[in-house]
């Protein structure tokens, strides 16, 4: 592995820093306070190629690798975790699912709109009573002639209200039966498809999270992604890549909190010297730096395997598990370094602290990652 950033990664990072300072940083706390999902911002990011990072150029995307994708998500998250989360969910879940498992007609219909930011994507797997127990989901799809009828509700869906298209996993067999889930793509505006409750969250508040509701929603069989019963296998492959996304998101949050802590520790004086001189502070910074670099190495190991189309279920789970826990640890220590100021919204680490926790929950909890990792190592 080459541990140096590519020229493309360096250029992307510089472009995102400039864009974020002009378009995200000035308004992010207002969006956070009001739980406003800034759709227009994502249209602008689409113009920069950030909404279709992995999509081939023939479908209107940027055609880049997972290395560049990690750079995109982490650089955005260094400024605002909410925006980083929405970029990650749009790219790796909805868009990624269609890219990997859609037929040519479906790719030509959806990918150009998603990759350019004209459309926002949502992805529906989770339900209120079946978080990790996907095989027992209650959202069902019943075949009637050349149509499918969807009934049920999906919870905790990023862009559940604003999404223009949603990839939905629905049960097409008996509960917990083998191959009992099928994937569909459903356009907003389809009769019987609506948005439900919007969640009032601790962090990631500018990234919209809401229910998807299906009430006798009829869709053509042409909206089915892949074979009947293949949905769970598809979802697991999508989540392998999605874990790299959340790991990159975690990395960005940790870096943002760390960089703010370094700056503050050098500027804050106590007892006639900067607090960075005190071992209690400098040791925290040393721990932060070490954990961040370890996270980054795990992430790029998984990204390298993904780029080469090799199996990386264990590696992506390790990256997601470790990086997300590090994001929480680093942001917690950052608040401690800032002291009372770190507990106020006038300083940045308060938001990193709130945003970080979601990374240990979304797209598979830390406990699920440990389950994936342990199964892998025990099968060796």
BELKATA-V768785 format. One record per backbone hydrogen bond with DSSP energy under -0.5 kcal/mol. CO is the residue of the C=O (numbers start at 0). NH is the residue of the N-H. E is the energy in kcal/mol with one decimal. If there is no record, write none. Layout:
((CO;NH;E) (CO;NH;E))
//
This chain:
((0;2;-0.7) (5;9;-2.2) (6;10;-2.4) (7;11;-2.7) (8;12;-2.6) (9;13;-2.1) (10;14;-2.3) (11;15;-2.7) (12;16;-2.3) (13;17;-2.0) (14;18;-2.5) (15;19;-3.4) (16;20;-2.2) (17;21;-1.3) (18;22;-3.0) (19;23;-2.1) (19;24;-2.8) (23;26;-1.2) (23;27;-1.6) (26;30;-2.4) (27;31;-2.4) (28;32;-2.7) (29;33;-2.2) (30;34;-0.8) (30;35;-2.0) (31;34;-0.6) (34;36;-0.5) (35;37;-0.8) (36;38;-1.8) (37;40;-0.9) (37;41;-1.1) (38;41;-0.6) (38;42;-1.5) (39;43;-1.8) (40;44;-2.2) (41;45;-1.8) (42;46;-1.5) (43;47;-0.9) (44;49;-2.5) (45;48;-1.2) (48;51;-0.5) (51;54;-0.6) (51;61;-2.7) (51;62;-0.7) (52;63;-2.8) (54;62;-2.3) (55;58;-1.9) (55;60;-1.9) (56;59;-2.0) (64;68;-1.9) (65;69;-2.4) (66;70;-1.7) (67;71;-2.4) (68;72;-2.4) (69;73;-2.5) (70;74;-2.4) (71;75;-1.9) (72;76;-2.4) (73;77;-1.5) (75;78;-1.4) (75;79;-2.7) (79;83;-1.9) (80;84;-2.7) (81;85;-2.1) (82;86;-2.3) (83;87;-2.3) (84;88;-2.8) (85;89;-2.4) (86;90;-2.2) (87;91;-2.7) (88;92;-1.5) (88;93;-1.1) (89;94;-1.9) (90;95;-0.7) (92;96;-2.6) (93;97;-1.9) (94;98;-2.5) (95;99;-2.5) (96;100;-2.4) (97;101;-2.1) (102;106;-2.6) (103;107;-2.5) (104;108;-1.6) (105;109;-2.5) (106;110;-1.7) (106;111;-0.6) (109;113;-2.3) (110;114;-3.3) (111;115;-1.1) (112;117;-1.0) (112;118;-2.4) (113;116;-1.0) (114;50;-0.5) (119;163;-2.7) (119;164;-1.4) (121;166;-2.3) (122;124;-0.7) (123;168;-2.7) (125;154;-2.1) (126;129;-0.6) (129;126;-0.6) (131;133;-1.2) (132;135;-1.9) (133;136;-1.9) (134;175;-3.3) (137;139;-0.6) (138;170;-3.2) (139;150;-2.3) (141;148;-2.4) (143;146;-1.7) (145;220;-2.0) (146;143;-3.1) (147;149;-0.6) (147;218;-2.4) (148;141;-2.1) (149;216;-2.3) (150;139;-2.6) (151;213;-3.0) (153;211;-2.3) (155;157;-0.6) (156;159;-1.6) (156;209;-2.3) (158;162;-2.1) (163;187;-2.9) (164;121;-2.1) (165;167;-0.6) (165;185;-3.0) (166;123;-3.6) (167;169;-0.6) (167;183;-2.3) (169;181;-2.8) (170;140;-2.3) (173;176;-2.2) (176;179;-0.7) (179;171;-2.6) (179;172;-1.2) (180;230;-2.7) (180;231;-0.6) (181;169;-2.7) (182;224;-2.7) (183;167;-3.3) (183;185;-0.5) (185;165;-2.5) (186;189;-1.7) (189;192;-2.1) (190;217;-0.6) (191;193;-0.5) (191;214;-2.8) (193;212;-3.1) (196;210;-1.5) (198;200;-0.8) (203;206;-1.2) (205;207;-0.8) (207;158;-2.4) (208;198;-2.7) (209;156;-1.9) (210;195;-1.9) (211;153;-2.7) (212;193;-2.4) (213;151;-2.4) (215;217;-0.7) (216;149;-2.9) (216;218;-0.5) (218;147;-2.8) (219;222;-2.0) (220;223;-1.6) (222;184;-2.4) (223;225;-0.7) (224;182;-0.6) (226;229;-1.8) (229;233;-2.1) (230;234;-2.8) (231;235;-2.3) (232;236;-1.7) (233;237;-2.6) (234;238;-2.6) (235;239;-1.4) (236;240;-1.3) (237;241;-2.3) (238;242;-2.3) (239;243;-0.8) (240;244;-1.5) (241;245;-2.3) (242;246;-2.2) (243;247;-2.6) (244;248;-2.4) (245;249;-2.6) (246;250;-2.5) (247;251;-2.3) (248;252;-2.1) (249;253;-2.7) (250;254;-2.7) (251;255;-2.6) (252;256;-2.4) (253;257;-2.5) (254;258;-3.0) (255;259;-1.9) (256;260;-1.8) (257;261;-2.5) (258;262;-2.0) (259;263;-2.3) (260;264;-2.8) (261;265;-1.5) (262;266;-1.3) (263;267;-2.9) (264;275;-2.1) (266;268;-0.5) (267;274;-2.7) (269;272;-1.0) (272;269;-2.7) (273;276;-2.2) (274;277;-1.6) (277;280;-1.0) (277;281;-2.7) (278;282;-2.6) (279;283;-0.7) (280;284;-2.1) (281;285;-2.0) (282;286;-2.3) (283;287;-2.5) (284;288;-2.6) (285;289;-2.1) (286;290;-2.4) (287;291;-2.4) (288;292;-2.0) (289;293;-2.1) (290;294;-2.3) (291;295;-2.4) (292;296;-2.0) (293;297;-2.0) (294;298;-2.4) (295;299;-2.5) (296;300;-1.7) (297;301;-2.0) (298;302;-2.6) (299;303;-2.2) (300;304;-1.8) (301;305;-2.4) (302;306;-2.7) (303;307;-1.4) (304;309;-2.6) (305;308;-1.7) (311;315;-2.8) (312;316;-1.8) (313;317;-2.5) (314;318;-2.3) (315;319;-2.5) (316;320;-2.9) (317;321;-2.7) (318;322;-2.3) (319;323;-2.0) (320;324;-1.8) (321;325;-2.4) (322;326;-2.2) (323;327;-1.6) (324;328;-2.3) (325;329;-3.3) (326;330;-2.1) (327;331;-2.0) (328;332;-2.3) (329;333;-2.1) (330;334;-1.9) (331;335;-1.7) (332;336;-2.3) (333;337;-2.1) (334;338;-1.1) (337;340;-1.2) (338;341;-0.9) (339;342;-1.3) (340;343;-1.7) (343;346;-1.0) (346;349;-0.8) (347;350;-0.8) (347;351;-1.5) (348;352;-2.5) (349;353;-1.8) (350;354;-2.9) (351;355;-2.3) (352;356;-0.7) (354;357;-0.8) (354;358;-0.5) (355;358;-1.3) (356;359;-1.5) (357;360;-2.0) (357;361;-2.9) (359;365;-1.7) (360;363;-0.8) (364;368;-2.2) (365;369;-2.1) (366;370;-1.7) (367;371;-2.5) (368;372;-2.8) (369;373;-2.7) (370;374;-2.2) (371;375;-1.8) (372;376;-2.6) (373;377;-2.1) (374;378;-0.9) (375;378;-0.5) (376;379;-0.7))
//
